[in-house]
Amino acid sequence: MGIKSGKIWGMTELVHANAVLEFHRIEANEGTFCSKHKHTYKWNGFFVESGSLKIRVWKNNYALVDETILNPGDFTAVAPGEYHQFEATVDTVAFALYWAALLDHNDIQRETIGGSNIENAA
């Protein structure tokens, strides 16, 4: 796959990166956690494939630490500028995504519309 890096909490592997997105596969060992950190411009998303992650977010708007438990199939995202941290409650495989916020989310320009080639039986 990509570039692997050992961490005190496990391992991270860069799967794909381009000008606007980074996609990492992470393996985190039970009872370990990453540093409390923030990203100035990037969102940080977490998707759990197997295991469980506790995501802590130190909110900027109020004195509270949000904690979200992610199980297989769950996803959450942390906004730029918010300190956050993950902790593996069991051995976990997850994906971390990093992306910059788009200025205009309505950027699609359709030339045609979708449809179906299956005719309704009447």
N, C-alpha and C positions, 0 to 999 in steps of 0.2 A: 504494500500500500504506500504509505507516505513516510514522513520523518517521525521517528519515535523518540520520546524524551522521558527518562525516568524522573519521578517525583517522589518526595517523601511519602506521599499518600498513595502512590501507585504508578501509573503510566499515562502519557498522553501521546496521541499520534495525529499529526496533521494529515487529513484525508484530502482536502481540497482548499485552495485559496485563490482568490482573484482580487480585483480592485475594490470590491464592495462586500465580500463575504469570506469568512474563514469557517471551516468545518472540521472539527476534531472528534476523534473517538477517545474516550477516557475509560480507564479501568481504575477504580478506587477500592482500596482495601477496607474491610469492616473497621469502624472506629477511627478512621483517619479523616482529615479535613484539609482543605486548601487555605491559603492565606485570605485574610479579610482584605479586599481590594475593590477598586472601582475602575471604570473605563471612562475617559473623558468624552469620547464621541460615539463609542460603539454600544449597541445593545448586546446583551449576553443571554442566550437562550440555552436551556437544558432539556434534553429528552432522554428518558431512561429506557434502556432496552431490557435489562434484567437487574434485579436487586432493588435498592431504594436509596434515594438521596434526600437529605434535609437541606433545603435552600434557605439561608438567612439573608434578609435584606434590611439594612439600616436605612429607614425612610428619611428623606430630606425634609418633608413637610411637617413631620411630627415626631415626638420622642418615642419611637416604637421600633422594635425589631420584628419584622414579619418572618414567620417560619412556615414554609410550605414543604410537605412531604410528597415526593414524587415516587410513584411505583411504576412498574412496566407499562409503557404506553402513555405516560403523563409527560406534559411539557409545561414549562413556565419561562418567562422572559424578565430580565432585569433591565431597567432603563439606564441610559448613560448617566453618570454622575452619582449613582447610588452604590454605597459600599455593600458588598455581598460576599458570601462564602458558602461552599457546599461541604457537607459531611456525609460520608457513606455509613449508613446504619447497618448494612450487611455488605458483603463483596458485591460490587456493582459495575456494570458496563453501561455507559451513557454516551451521549453525543453533546458536545458543546458547540454552539454556533455563535458567531460574532458578526454583526452587520451594522452598517451606518444607517441612520434614519433617512428615509426619503423625504424630500421637501414636498412632493406632490404624490400622494398615494393613488390618485386617479390618472395613471400614466398609460393605460391601455388604449390603443387605437384599433378598433375593429374594422376590418374590411368586409367581413361576412358575418352571418350569425350561425350558431350551431343548429343542428337538426338531426334527423334520423332517416335512414334509407329503408326502414321497415314500415310497410304499410299496415294500417289497422284493418283487421279482418272484419267485414261487415256482413 
